[in-house]
Amino acid sequence: MKSGSLLTALLVTLLLTAPASAGGYVSLGLGDDAGLHGDLATHFDTDSDTSHGRLAIGQRTGPFAIEASMFGTGLHGAGGDFRTVSLGVDAKYFYGLGGNFELFGKAGLNKTWLQNTDSDGGEASGRGKLLGVGVQYRFTTGLIGEAAVFLDLSRQFVELSDDQTATLDGEIDTMHIGLSVGL
């Protein structure tokens, strides 16, 4: 019974400390040199010349938001240059820190494609998961209305396979710096 009361108190505290916010938004984050793990690190690498980005459209109600996103990164492999492209859906939770700063956590599911940008071969696809955390600073201006600048750290877990049933399992770590604008 004590754990139920503790959980209820925690949820009430989180909901009461979250700033009131509602509405749609679009965000764009950019970064470079993604971190690779697992099979992806064995077959590919990244460097400061490989960039990654994330475009999202979301709907926020209070501390909760849901986003539809498209994101990807460039990779170098033995077969040339590659890129990942992912379409995903994420749930986010924001926690107000005061002074217009917020922390957020997110979790999502995605579909990912790996494409060889140098030739017609070397394609794979699969499903994955995403976990991330970040911080943002919200502000309002007369020119664009509600907006936020953010730093987002995410890890994408992917399981990719090609037509010959070869599989690539691994993780992609990204850091995006970006801007979110209310719709």
PASEBA-1860 file (N, C-alpha, C; in nm, 3 decimals):
! residues 183
1> MKSGSLLT> 0.081/-0.119/0.000/0.000/0.000/0.000/0.086/0.126/0.000 ~ 0.200/0.121/0.070/0.288/0.238/0.075/0.342/0.272/-0.063 ~ 0.375/0.171/-0.146/0.430/0.199/-0.279/0.325/0.266/-0.367 ~ 0.196/0.230/-0.352/0.090/0.295/-0.428/0.075/0.440/-0.390 ~ 0.084/0.471/-0.259/0.074/0.610/-0.213/0.193/0.691/-0.260 ~ 0.312/0.630/-0.259/0.432/0.697/-0.304/0.423/0.727/-0.453 ~ 0.376/0.632/-0.532/0.359/0.652/-0.675/0.257/0.761/-0.703 ~ 0.147/0.764/-0.633/0.045/0.867/-0.650/0.103/1.005/-0.616
9> ALLVTLLL> 0.177/1.016/-0.506/0.238/1.143/-0.467/0.338/1.190/-0.572 ~ 0.416/1.098/-0.628/0.513/1.132/-0.731/0.442/1.183/-0.856 ~ 0.338/1.116/-0.900/0.264/1.159/-1.019/0.200/1.296/-0.999 ~ 0.140/1.320/-0.884/0.080/1.450/-0.856/0.187/1.559/-0.856 ~ 0.301/1.534/-0.796/0.411/1.630/-0.795/0.458/1.662/-0.935 ~ 0.477/1.559/-1.017/0.522/1.581/-1.155/0.421/1.662/-1.234 ~ 0.294/1.632/-1.219/0.191/1.704/-1.293/0.178/1.849/-1.245 ~ 0.190/1.874/-1.116/0.175/2.009/-1.064/0.296/2.097/-1.095
17> TAPASAGG> 0.415/2.039/-1.110/0.534/2.119/-1.138/0.555/2.142/-1.287 ~ 0.478/2.074/-1.371/0.492/2.094/-1.516/0.419/2.221/-1.557 ~ 0.482/2.302/-1.644/0.416/2.424/-1.688/0.294/2.392/-1.775 ~ 0.194/2.479/-1.767/0.077/2.461/-1.852/0.116/2.496/-1.994 ~ 0.096/2.404/-2.085/0.130/2.427/-2.224/0.046/2.335/-2.309 ~ 0.003/2.386/-2.421/-0.075/2.305/-2.513/-0.058/2.360/-2.653 ~ -0.067/2.270/-2.750/-0.063/2.314/-2.888/0.034/2.234/-2.972 ~ 0.025/2.258/-3.100/0.111/2.190/-3.196/0.243/2.263/-3.213
25> YVSLGLGD> 0.342/2.191/-3.260/0.473/2.251/-3.284/0.547/2.171/-3.392 ~ 0.647/2.234/-3.450/0.738/2.168/-3.543/0.879/2.196/-3.493 ~ 0.967/2.096/-3.504/1.104/2.115/-3.456/1.204/2.059/-3.556 ~ 1.322/2.118/-3.556/1.432/2.074/-3.640/1.558/2.074/-3.556 ~ 1.628/1.960/-3.552/1.753/1.948/-3.480/1.862/1.897/-3.573 ~ 1.984/1.946/-3.557/2.098/1.907/-3.641/2.217/1.870/-3.553 ~ 2.303/1.781/-3.605/2.424/1.741/-3.534/2.521/1.676/-3.630 ~ 2.636/1.634/-3.578/2.733/1.562/-3.662/2.800/1.452/-3.581
33> DAGLHGDL> 2.867/1.361/-3.651/2.947/1.256/-3.590/2.869/1.170/-3.490 ~ 2.769/1.097/-3.539/2.690/1.008/-3.454/2.777/0.894/-3.400 ~ 2.745/0.846/-3.281/2.815/0.732/-3.222/2.748/0.602/-3.264 ~ 2.827/0.503/-3.301/2.774/0.373/-3.345/2.819/0.263/-3.250 ~ 2.731/0.162/-3.231/2.760/0.049/-3.144/2.710/-0.078/-3.211 ~ 2.759/-0.192/-3.166/2.715/-0.321/-3.219/2.763/-0.346/-3.361 ~ 2.681/-0.419/-3.439/2.717/-0.450/-3.578/2.737/-0.323/-3.660 ~ 2.664/-0.219/-3.629/2.679/-0.094/-3.705/2.821/-0.040/-3.690
41> ATHFDTDS> 2.879/-0.046/-3.570/3.015/0.002/-3.548/3.117/-0.087/-3.616 ~ 3.086/-0.217/-3.632/3.176/-0.309/-3.699/3.186/-0.280/-3.849 ~ 3.074/-0.242/-3.911/3.068/-0.224/-4.056/3.072/-0.080/-4.104 ~ 3.049/0.015/-4.013/3.040/0.156/-4.054/3.112/0.245/-3.954 ~ 3.138/0.369/-3.996/3.186/0.471/-3.905/3.128/0.606/-3.946 ~ 3.146/0.703/-3.859/3.104/0.840/-3.886/3.220/0.932/-3.852 ~ 3.212/1.054/-3.901/3.312/1.154/-3.867/3.246/1.291/-3.874 ~ 3.325/1.396/-3.858/3.267/1.531/-3.856/3.207/1.570/-3.991
49> DTSHGRLA> 3.239/1.494/-4.098/3.179/1.522/-4.229/3.042/1.457/-4.245 ~ 3.004/1.366/-4.156/2.873/1.302/-4.164/2.779/1.372/-4.069 ~ 2.672/1.422/-4.122/2.576/1.495/-4.039/2.452/1.411/-4.015 ~ 2.374/1.453/-3.916/2.246/1.388/-3.891/2.147/1.496/-3.852 ~ 2.020/1.466/-3.874/1.916/1.563/-3.844/1.788/1.493/-3.804 ~ 1.698/1.573/-3.747/1.568/1.522/-3.702/1.464/1.630/-3.721 ~ 1.360/1.600/-3.798/1.247/1.688/-3.820/1.126/1.623/-3.755 ~ 1.051/1.700/-3.674/0.936/1.643/-3.603/0.820/1.741/-3.603
57> IGQRTGPF> 0.702/1.685/-3.599/0.581/1.763/-3.576/0.514/1.699/-3.456 ~ 0.471/1.784/-3.361/0.417/1.729/-3.237/0.296/1.802/-3.186 ~ 0.232/1.739/-3.090/0.118/1.797/-3.020/0.144/1.782/-2.871 ~ 0.140/1.894/-2.799/0.168/1.893/-2.656/0.043/1.933/-2.578 ~ 0.019/1.862/-2.469/-0.086/1.894/-2.374/-0.026/1.884/-2.235 ~ -0.010/1.998/-2.167/0.053/1.999/-2.035/0.196/1.946/-2.047 ~ 0.233/1.852/-1.962/0.370/1.801/-1.966/0.391/1.690/-2.068 ~ 0.286/1.647/-2.138/0.295/1.534/-2.230/0.291/1.581/-2.376
65> AIEASMFG> 0.364/1.511/-2.462/0.360/1.539/-2.606/0.376/1.409/-2.682 ~ 0.322/1.409/-2.804/0.344/1.299/-2.897/0.398/1.360/-3.024 ~ 0.499/1.296/-3.083/0.564/1.348/-3.202/0.570/1.243/-3.313 ~ 0.556/1.289/-3.435/0.587/1.210/-3.553/0.717/1.269/-3.607 ~ 0.814/1.184/-3.639/0.945/1.237/-3.676/1.006/1.163/-3.795 ~ 1.099/1.232/-3.859/1.184/1.174/-3.962/1.327/1.213/-3.924 ~ 1.415/1.114/-3.915/1.552/1.143/-3.876/1.646/1.045/-3.945 ~ 1.773/1.081/-3.948/1.872/0.995/-4.012/2.012/1.048/-3.993
73> TGLHGAGG> 2.108/0.967/-4.038/2.250/1.003/-4.027/2.328/0.946/-4.143 ~ 2.440/1.007/-4.176/2.531/0.957/-4.277/2.631/0.860/-4.217 ~ 2.668/0.757/-4.295/2.764/0.655/-4.250/2.866/0.629/-4.360 ~ 2.987/0.589/-4.322/3.089/0.543/-4.416/3.108/0.393/-4.395 ~ 3.110/0.317/-4.506/3.131/0.173/-4.497/3.225/0.126/-4.607 ~ 3.260/-0.003/-4.603/3.349/-0.060/-4.704/3.289/-0.049/-4.845 ~ 3.156/-0.051/-4.853/3.088/-0.041/-4.983/3.057/0.100/-5.025 ~ 3.111/0.201/-4.956/3.087/0.340/-4.992/3.017/0.416/-4.881
81> DFRTVSLG> 2.949/0.521/-4.921/2.875/0.603/-4.825/2.731/0.555/-4.815 ~ 2.679/0.556/-4.695/2.544/0.510/-4.666/2.471/0.616/-4.586 ~ 2.340/0.601/-4.574/2.262/0.685/-4.485/2.149/0.603/-4.427 ~ 2.112/0.638/-4.305/1.991/0.581/-4.245/1.882/0.686/-4.252 ~ 1.761/0.640/-4.278/1.643/0.725/-4.275/1.541/0.652/-4.189 ~ 1.485/0.721/-4.089/1.389/0.660/-3.998/1.264/0.746/-3.989 ~ 1.150/0.679/-3.981/1.023/0.743/-3.951/0.980/0.689/-3.816 ~ 0.943/0.779/-3.725/0.912/0.734/-3.590/0.797/0.807/-3.525
89> VDAKYFYG> 0.751/0.749/-3.416/0.651/0.810/-3.329/0.708/0.804/-3.187 ~ 0.711/0.920/-3.120/0.768/0.930/-2.986/0.667/0.989/-2.888 ~ 0.674/0.944/-2.764/0.603/1.006/-2.654/0.707/1.082/-2.571 ~ 0.674/1.205/-2.529/0.766/1.287/-2.451/0.699/1.334/-2.323 ~ 0.783/1.351/-2.220/0.736/1.408/-2.095/0.831/1.523/-2.059 ~ 0.774/1.640/-2.029/0.851/1.759/-1.993/0.840/1.785/-1.843 ~ 0.951/1.825/-1.783/0.954/1.859/-1.641/1.012/1.999/-1.627 ~ 0.931/2.094/-1.576/0.974/2.232/-1.562/1.079/2.250/-1.455
97> LGGNFELF> 1.185/2.321/-1.490/1.292/2.351/-1.394/1.282/2.493/-1.341 ~ 1.197/2.575/-1.400/1.187/2.716/-1.363/1.268/2.801/-1.459 ~ 1.233/2.928/-1.465/1.306/3.019/-1.553/1.296/2.980/-1.700 ~ 1.187/2.921/-1.743/1.162/2.877/-1.881/1.244/2.757/-1.925 ~ 1.320/2.695/-1.835/1.395/2.574/-1.869/1.312/2.450/-1.837 ~ 1.324/2.348/-1.923/1.256/2.221/-1.903/1.350/2.106/-1.938 ~ 1.340/1.999/-1.861/1.401/1.872/-1.898/1.295/1.791/-1.970 ~ 1.337/1.701/-2.059/1.241/1.609/-2.118/1.303/1.471/-2.137
105> GKAGLNKT> 1.216/1.374/-2.133/1.252/1.236/-2.164/1.159/1.190/-2.275 ~ 1.206/1.097/-2.356/1.122/1.049/-2.465/1.152/0.903/-2.494 ~ 1.050/0.836/-2.549/1.063/0.697/-2.591/0.978/0.681/-2.715 ~ 1.025/0.599/-2.809/0.950/0.584/-2.933/0.981/0.458/-3.009 ~ 0.906/0.439/-3.115/0.923/0.328/-3.208/0.948/0.386/-3.346 ~ 1.026/0.313/-3.429/1.055/0.365/-3.561/1.077/0.254/-3.663 ~ 1.068/0.292/-3.787/1.101/0.207/-3.903/1.222/0.272/-3.967 ~ 1.327/0.195/-3.992/1.453/0.249/-4.041/1.495/0.181/-4.171
113> WLQNTDSD> 1.549/0.260/-4.263/1.605/0.211/-4.388/1.752/0.251/-4.393 ~ 1.837/0.158/-4.434/1.979/0.182/-4.457/2.000/0.177/-4.607 ~ 2.053/0.285/-4.665/2.068/0.295/-4.810/2.211/0.329/-4.847 ~ 2.262/0.260/-4.951/2.392/0.293/-5.006/2.373/0.411/-5.101 ~ 2.437/0.524/-5.072/2.420/0.643/-5.155/2.513/0.643/-5.276 ~ 2.609/0.546/-5.283/2.703/0.540/-5.396/2.660/0.442/-5.504 ~ 2.569/0.349/-5.475/2.527/0.250/-5.575/2.385/0.205/-5.546 ~ 2.334/0.117/-5.630/2.198/0.066/-5.613/2.190/-0.047/-5.511
121> GGEASGRG> 2.301/-0.106/-5.471/2.299/-0.220/-5.379/2.317/-0.176/-5.235 ~ 2.318/-0.275/-5.145/2.348/-0.251/-5.005/2.237/-0.186/-4.925 ~ 2.115/-0.229/-4.948/2.003/-0.172/-4.873/1.952/-0.271/-4.769 ~ 1.907/-0.218/-4.657/1.848/-0.299/-4.550/1.741/-0.215/-4.482 ~ 1.652/-0.282/-4.409/1.550/-0.209/-4.335/1.511/-0.290/-4.212 ~ 1.442/-0.224/-4.122/1.397/-0.291/-4.002/1.330/-0.195/-3.906 ~ 1.296/-0.248/-3.790/1.229/-0.170/-3.688/1.325/-0.139/-3.575 ~ 1.288/-0.039/-3.497/1.374/-0.002/-3.386/1.300/0.072/-3.277
129> KLLGVGVQ> 1.376/0.105/-3.174/1.326/0.181/-3.060/1.417/0.301/-3.040 ~ 1.366/0.401/-2.971/1.444/0.520/-2.943/1.419/0.564/-2.799 ~ 1.525/0.598/-2.730/1.518/0.656/-2.596/1.601/0.784/-2.597 ~ 1.552/0.887/-2.530/1.627/1.011/-2.530/1.595/1.099/-2.412 ~ 1.683/1.194/-2.387/1.666/1.296/-2.285/1.714/1.428/-2.344 ~ 1.670/1.536/-2.282/1.715/1.665/-2.331/1.675/1.777/-2.237 ~ 1.715/1.896/-2.277/1.681/2.017/-2.205/1.642/2.121/-2.309 ~ 1.545/2.206/-2.274/1.507/2.312/-2.365/1.478/2.440/-2.288
137> YRFTTGLI> 1.493/2.551/-2.360/1.461/2.684/-2.307/1.348/2.739/-2.390 ~ 1.233/2.764/-2.327/1.115/2.816/-2.398/1.109/2.968/-2.390 ~ 1.062/3.028/-2.500/1.047/3.173/-2.503/0.935/3.209/-2.599 ~ 0.889/3.332/-2.590/0.785/3.383/-2.678/0.834/3.513/-2.740 ~ 0.816/3.525/-2.871/0.853/3.648/-2.942/0.735/3.693/-3.027 ~ 0.733/3.819/-3.059/0.629/3.873/-3.144/0.637/3.820/-3.286 ~ 0.758/3.784/-3.329/0.778/3.740/-3.467/0.731/3.596/-3.490 ~ 0.768/3.503/-3.402/0.734/3.362/-3.425/0.644/3.302/-3.318
145> GEAAVFLD> 0.607/3.378/-3.218/0.520/3.325/-3.112/0.599/3.236/-3.017 ~ 0.536/3.124/-2.973/0.603/3.031/-2.881/0.712/2.954/-2.954 ~ 0.827/2.942/-2.888/0.940/2.870/-2.947/1.028/2.815/-2.836 ~ 1.121/2.729/-2.874/1.218/2.675/-2.778/1.346/2.638/-2.852 ~ 1.459/2.657/-2.787/1.585/2.601/-2.835/1.613/2.480/-2.746 ~ 1.668/2.373/-2.806/1.684/2.251/-2.728/1.814/2.179/-2.761 ~ 1.853/2.094/-2.666/1.963/1.998/-2.681/1.902/1.861/-2.654 ~ 1.914/1.769/-2.749/1.850/1.638/-2.743/1.958/1.531/-2.758
153> LSRQFVEL> 1.967/1.439/-2.661/2.058/1.325/-2.667/1.973/1.200/-2.681 ~ 1.993/1.123/-2.788/1.909/1.007/-2.815/1.992/0.885/-2.851 ~ 1.938/0.768/-2.819/1.996/0.641/-2.862/1.888/0.564/-2.937 ~ 1.918/0.530/-3.061/1.827/0.452/-3.145/1.878/0.309/-3.150 ~ 1.792/0.214/-3.114/1.824/0.072/-3.120/1.763/0.017/-3.248 ~ 1.844/-0.039/-3.340/1.792/-0.086/-3.468/1.826/-0.232/-3.492 ~ 1.735/-0.300/-3.561/1.755/-0.437/-3.609/1.723/-0.435/-3.757 ~ 1.827/-0.436/-3.840/1.811/-0.424/-3.984/1.842/-0.555/-4.053
161> SDDQTATL> 1.773/-0.583/-4.163/1.805/-0.701/-4.244/1.787/-0.664/-4.391 ~ 1.860/-0.737/-4.478/1.849/-0.714/-4.622/1.773/-0.829/-4.687 ~ 1.766/-0.829/-4.819/1.690/-0.932/-4.891/1.752/-1.071/-4.875 ~ 1.881/-1.079/-4.843/1.948/-1.208/-4.826/1.949/-1.252/-4.680 ~ 1.870/-1.193/-4.598/1.852/-1.222/-4.455/1.976/-1.193/-4.368 ~ 2.073/-1.119/-4.421/2.183/-1.073/-4.336/2.127/-0.968/-4.240 ~ 2.172/-0.971/-4.115/2.118/-0.876/-4.018/2.228/-0.785/-3.963 ~ 2.188/-0.665/-3.929/2.273/-0.567/-3.861/2.196/-0.518/-3.741
169> DGEIDTMH> 2.246/-0.546/-3.622/2.185/-0.496/-3.500/2.283/-0.398/-3.437 ~ 2.229/-0.291/-3.385/2.318/-0.195/-3.320/2.245/-0.074/-3.271 ~ 2.323/0.023/-3.226/2.269/0.146/-3.172/2.336/0.265/-3.240 ~ 2.259/0.372/-3.251/2.309/0.499/-3.306/2.283/0.606/-3.201 ~ 2.389/0.670/-3.152/2.377/0.780/-3.055/2.387/0.912/-3.129 ~ 2.292/1.001/-3.102/2.294/1.133/-3.165/2.277/1.243/-3.062 ~ 2.331/1.359/-3.096/2.311/1.480/-3.019/2.263/1.587/-3.117 ~ 2.142/1.636/-3.096/2.086/1.740/-3.181/2.075/1.870/-3.104
177> IGLSVGL> 2.109/1.978/-3.170/2.081/2.111/-3.121/1.979/2.169/-3.217 ~ 1.870/2.225/-3.164/1.766/2.265/-3.256/1.672/2.371/-3.205 ~ 1.569/2.394/-3.286/1.468/2.495/-3.261/1.331/2.433/-3.280 ~ 1.240/2.463/-3.188/1.102/2.420/-3.195/1.015/2.545/-3.201 ~ 0.915/2.545/-3.292/0.829/2.661/-3.311/0.683/2.617/-3.302 ~ 0.603/2.690/-3.225/0.462/2.659/-3.212/0.386/2.683/-3.342 ~ 0.284/2.600/-3.366/0.201/2.616/-3.486/0.076/2.694/-3.456
END
